[in-house]
Amino acid sequence: MTEAARAGPYRLAIIPIGAWLPRDVMQNSHVGPEEALRIFHALDPAMALAVHWGTFQLAFERIDQPPRRLAALMRQQGVAPGRFLAAEAGRPFSVPER
């Protein structure tokens, strides 16, 4: 268990998913979908909200690639779609009780 996970349980984790390519340039300051899911699993929140994507083109991945890649990884890992939400900016959502 990670140090952060010991401080839980968490209802909501806000985790960045964008601006990760090229990896050798971005790895020290940006988290991609693969790393975001590792963080999600380590914290085990009731829900996570994906941030830091879709506002403007910052890196080499397509602007819509972060949530698409996250969704594919979630399907592969069996994560329920509503547990890690990549909502468009301004879209409301409800945080479940733990």
Secondary structure, 3 states (H helix, E strand, C coil): CCHHHHCCCCCEEEEECCCCCCHHHHCCCCCCHHHHHHHHHHHCCCEEEEECCCCCCCCCCCCCHHHHHHHHHHHHHCCCHHHEECCCCCCCCCCCCC
